[in-house]
Amino acid sequence: MTGGGREGAESVLSGGRHLRRAANPARQALYDGEVEKLIRTAEEVMVRKGRTEMPTVAEIVGAAGMTNQAFYRHFRSRDDLIVATYEQGLLTLHSYLRHRVSKCSGVRDRIRAWIDGVLAQIEDPRLSELSAVILWNVGQIARDKSEIEPVGYARILALLAGILSEAGVADHDRDALFVQTLVLGMTARYHESGTVPTATDRAHLLRFCLGGIGIA
């Protein structure tokens, strides 16, 4: 899953055990640029290869015009880079949702903005195809062996829980988890069927979520 653009998005490599190089503030901009280029190139190569064959490190490095040394400065393996593309997509989606929500004031409008923002990922053909190939590639590897920190879903959930908390919803964490599970499940269902929600579908989903939360 991915958002509409990376402007203002968090970086998947903000620090932690998955880094393959020592922190060097003087070179941080260069490192960030290398990571972003590797992630973008991995996405391009995955889209080009489709859902039949995983890319190799050599293909990604060659397409990026980078060296193996640069690759292994940031990632332990091809699989870690693939997981990084997935997590970066979630972090980009989080930034996109945060921007949409920030433009709304009432709780109903903020929840609607969150739901519509998630559904928007399947309504853009380019984003939908990119999400499909990333999910296929991630499905081929053992996620529990990756050193990339799985933080994307948690941040998206925390955004929704924050909306509910500010609205005075008593069990905001549990309600947010239930709503996120439903909306992401419906998004996956639409994605797999190759369809998009109608205006009636959207309105009903919002009413269902609001009713479950207890917001009239």
C-alpha positions in Angstrom: 0.0 0.0 0.0 1.3 3.4 -0.9 0.3 7.1 -0.7 0.0 9.7 -3.4 3.5 11.1 -3.0 6.5 11.2 -0.6 6.5 15.0 0.1 6.4 15.4 3.9 6.5 11.6 4.5 8.5 10.0 7.2 11.6 8.0 6.1 11.5 4.2 6.6 15.2 4.4 7.6 15.0 6.8 10.5 17.4 4.6 12.6 17.5 1.3 14.3 18.9 -2.2 14.0 18.2 -2.5 10.3 20.8 0.2 9.3 23.8 -1.3 7.6 26.1 1.7 8.3 27.1 3.9 11.2 25.3 7.2 11.6 27.2 10.1 10.1 25.4 13.4 10.3 27.7 15.1 7.8 26.6 12.5 5.2 23.0 12.1 6.2 21.6 13.9 3.2 23.6 11.6 0.9 22.5 8.5 2.8 18.8 9.6 2.7 19.0 10.2 -1.0 20.6 6.8 -1.6 17.8 5.1 0.4 15.1 7.0 -1.4 16.6 6.1 -4.8 16.9 2.5 -4.0 13.3 2.3 -2.8 12.0 4.1 -5.9 14.0 2.0 -8.2 12.9 -1.2 -6.5 9.3 -0.1 -7.0 10.0 0.5 -10.7 11.7 -2.8 -11.2 9.0 -4.7 -9.4 6.3 -3.0 -11.5 8.2 -3.9 -14.6 8.6 -7.5 -13.6 5.0 -7.9 -12.4 3.7 -10.5 -10.1 5.7 -13.5 -11.5 9.3 -12.9 -10.6 11.1 -11.1 -7.8 13.8 -8.6 -8.6 17.5 -9.2 -7.8 19.9 -6.9 -6.1 21.9 -6.7 -9.4 18.8 -5.5 -11.3 17.9 -2.9 -8.7 21.4 -1.6 -8.3 21.9 -1.5 -12.1 18.7 0.3 -12.7 19.5 2.8 -10.0 23.1 3.4 -11.4 24.5 2.6 -8.0 27.1 0.2 -6.6 26.7 -2.9 -4.5 28.6 -1.1 -1.8 26.0 1.7 -1.7 23.2 -0.9 -1.5 24.7 -2.9 1.4 25.5 0.4 3.2 21.7 0.5 3.9 20.2 -2.9 3.4 21.3 -6.4 4.5 19.5 -8.1 1.6 17.1 -7.8 -1.4 14.3 -9.0 1.0 15.0 -6.1 3.4 14.7 -3.6 0.6 11.4 -5.1 -0.5 10.0 -4.9 3.0 11.4 -1.3 3.1 9.3 -0.4 0.0 6.2 -1.8 1.8 6.9 0.1 5.0 7.7 3.3 3.1 4.4 3.0 1.3 2.6 2.8 4.7 4.5 5.7 6.1 3.7 7.7 3.0 0.0 6.8 3.4 0.2 7.9 7.0 1.5 11.3 6.0 -1.2 11.6 3.3 -3.9 10.7 5.8 -2.5 13.1 8.4 -2.6 15.9 5.8 -6.2 15.1 4.8 -7.3 14.9 8.4 -5.6 18.2 9.4 -7.8 20.1 7.0 -11.0 18.9 8.8 -12.4 20.1 12.1 -15.4 17.9 13.2 -14.9 14.3 14.2 -17.3 13.0 11.5 -15.4 14.9 8.8 -12.0 13.7 10.2 -13.1 10.1 10.2 -14.5 10.4 6.7 -11.2 12.0 5.5 -9.3 9.0 7.1 -11.5 6.4 5.5 -11.6 8.1 2.1 -7.8 8.5 2.2 -7.3 4.8 2.7 -9.8 4.0 -0.1 -8.1 6.4 -2.5 -5.2 4.0 -2.7 -7.2 1.6 -4.9 -8.8 4.3 -7.0 -5.6 5.5 -8.6 -4.6 2.8 -11.2 -0.9 3.6 -10.8 -1.0 3.3 -7.0 -3.2 0.3 -7.2 -0.8 -1.6 -9.4 2.2 -0.5 -7.3 0.5 -1.7 -4.2 -0.3 -5.1 -5.8 3.2 -5.8 -6.9 4.7 -4.7 -3.6 2.3 -6.9 -1.7 3.0 -9.9 -4.0 6.8 -9.5 -3.5 6.4 -9.1 0.3 4.3 -12.3 0.3 7.2 -14.2 -1.1 9.5 -13.5 1.8 9.6 -14.2 5.5 8.7 -10.9 7.2 9.8 -12.2 10.6 13.4 -12.4 9.2 13.5 -8.8 8.1 15.4 -6.2 10.1 13.1 -3.4 8.8 11.0 -2.0 11.7 7.2 -2.6 11.1 5.9 0.8 12.1 3.6 1.8 9.3 0.3 0.3 10.4 0.9 1.4 13.9 1.2 5.0 12.9 -1.9 4.9 10.7 -3.8 3.3 13.6 -2.4 5.9 16.1 -3.7 8.7 13.8 -7.2 7.3 13.9 -7.1 6.6 17.6 -6.0 10.2 18.2 -9.0 11.5 16.3 -11.3 9.3 18.5 -9.5 10.3 21.7 -9.9 14.0 20.9 -13.6 13.4 20.3 -14.0 11.9 23.8 -14.5 8.3 22.7 -13.9 6.2 25.8 -12.4 3.1 24.2 -10.7 4.9 21.4 -7.8 2.5 20.9 -10.1 -0.6 20.5 -12.6 1.3 18.3 -9.7 2.5 16.1 -8.4 -1.0 15.7 -11.8 -2.3 14.7 -12.4 0.5 12.2 -8.9 0.2 10.7 -9.3 -3.6 10.4 -12.6 -3.2 8.6 -11.5 -0.4 6.3 -8.3 -2.1 5.3 -10.1 -5.4 4.9 -12.6 -3.8 2.5 -9.8 -2.0 0.7 -8.1 -5.4 0.1 -11.4 -6.9 -1.0 -11.9 -4.1 -3.6 -8.3 -4.4 -4.7 -8.5 -8.2 -5.2 -11.8 -7.9 -7.2 -10.5 -5.1 -9.4 -13.4 -2.8 -8.4 -13.7 0.5 -6.5 -16.3 1.6 -4.0 -19.3 3.5 -5.2 -20.5 6.7 -3.5 -23.2 4.5 -1.8 -20.6 2.1 -0.6 -18.5 4.9 0.9 -21.5 6.5 2.6 -22.6 3.1 4.1 -19.1 2.3 5.3 -18.8 5.6 7.1 -22.3 5.2 8.7 -21.3 1.7 9.8 -18.1 2.9 11.4 -19.6 5.9 13.1 -22.4 3.7 14.4 -19.9 1.2 15.8 -18.0 3.9 17.5 -21.2 5.5 18.9 -21.0 8.8 17.0 -24.4 9.9 15.8 
